[in-house]
Amino acid sequence: MAGQLLHDTPATGVLRLRISNPSKRGALDHPILDGIAETLDHLDPSVRCVLLTGEPGVFSSGYDIGNIPADRFKELAEPLVAHPFTSAIEALDRCDVPVVAALSGHTIGGGLELAISCDLRVARADIKVGMPPAKLGLVYSHTGLQRFLSAIGEPRTRDLFLRGKYIDAARAEQWGLVTETVALPDDAAGLEKDEKNLAHAAALDEVSVGIAAEIAANAPLSVQGNKQVLRALLTADRALDPQVEEELIELRKACFQSEDFLEGVHAFAERRTPNWQGR
């Protein structure tokens, strides 16, 4: 079953987009990614802030590659991953109004890049975020790595990507991957697991909607103008020599054709240790 991108308006001037793919832990498939790009590129003028979130207990486990047939994996993996994901990220980059990510659960791989492409990130205090390309045999895109370098600096980007590291929300906040964390309310500590999850989700919704509403209530020309200046300053340092950029693109494409990437994906799905061959 395909995922969905659900829409609602939780406050004046706030459009909430909810990633809904519960059977696959919020995996990002074509309908979700296409929905993000389409929605952000055609916002109603009344929208002054976008809130991007997931279902209670899950934000996104990254791009959905589980349905690619094994016999066509090398042929289909790169184009299926690159194009819809890139379209969604680019739509976030060019969105004129601020976008707040409310991390409603674990946020992994492409889900984490999606989150750091937003202007602010609010997270449940009990989640983890992580980047598993090293565990999958994947060379990450140079544009994605640049985004992390800008957000958290070189040492932490190396730590995250070279170790395939997962960190908790408190550490993510220290690093700058998360702007603010939301704890479980004190009066919910004694609840059963499912009730506790819903209570924590409600607390995150309250805080994230409050932040989005605060932004939406600010002077729109100021908010959009400041975002435009920030975008120009951040992208000014990202230009690469065209030949170098082409080499990096080809390096990433080659990894999709490797035996190790196919093995890494299968091992991850089967919850076993991969048998790397270096080819």
SULSULZI-V882356 format. One record per backbone hydrogen bond with DSSP energy under -1.0 kcal/mol. NH is the residue of the N-H (numbers start at 1). CO is the residue of the C=O. If there is no record, write none. Layout:
BEGIN
NH_CO + NH_CO
END
This chain:
BEGIN
4_20 + 6_18 + 8_16 + 14_11 + 15_49 + 16_8 + 17_51 + 18_6 + 19_53 + 20_4 + 24_21 + 25_22 + 26_21 + 28_62 + 33_29 + 34_30 + 35_31 + 36_32 + 37_33 + 38_34 + 39_35 + 40_36 + 41_37 + 47_44 + 48_13 + 49_13 + 50_98 + 51_15 + 52_100 + 53_17 + 57_104 + 58_55 + 59_106 + 60_106 + 64_28 + 65_63 + 68_65 + 72_69 + 76_72 + 77_73 + 80_76 + 81_77 + 82_78 + 83_79 + 85_81 + 86_82 + 87_83 + 88_84 + 89_85 + 90_86 + 91_87 + 92_88 + 93_89 + 94_90 + 100_50 + 101_120 + 102_52 + 103_122 + 104_102 + 107_128 + 108_60 + 109_130 + 111_108 + 112_109 + 113_109 + 114_110 + 115_111 + 116_112 + 117_113 + 118_115 + 119_99 + 120_99 + 122_101 + 123_180 + 124_103 + 125_182 + 127_124 + 129_167 + 130_107 + 131_165 + 135_132 + 136_133 + 137_133 + 138_133 + 145_141 + 146_142 + 147_143 + 148_144 + 149_145 + 150_146 + 151_147 + 152_148 + 153_149 + 157_153 + 158_154 + 159_155 + 160_156 + 161_157 + 162_158 + 163_159 + 165_160 + 167_129 + 169_127 + 172_168 + 173_169 + 174_170 + 175_171 + 176_172 + 177_172 + 178_172 + 179_121 + 180_121 + 182_123 + 188_185 + 189_186 + 191_188 + 196_192 + 197_193 + 198_194 + 199_195 + 200_196 + 201_197 + 202_198 + 203_199 + 204_200 + 205_201 + 206_202 + 207_203 + 208_204 + 209_205 + 210_206 + 211_207 + 212_208 + 213_209 + 214_210 + 215_211 + 216_212 + 217_213 + 218_215 + 223_219 + 224_220 + 225_221 + 226_222 + 227_223 + 228_224 + 229_225 + 230_226 + 231_227 + 232_228 + 233_229 + 234_230 + 235_231 + 236_232 + 238_235 + 245_241 + 246_242 + 247_243 + 248_244 + 249_245 + 250_246 + 251_247 + 252_248 + 253_249 + 254_250 + 255_251 + 256_252 + 258_255 + 262_258 + 263_259 + 264_260 + 265_261 + 266_262 + 267_263 + 268_264 + 269_265 + 270_266 + 272_267
END
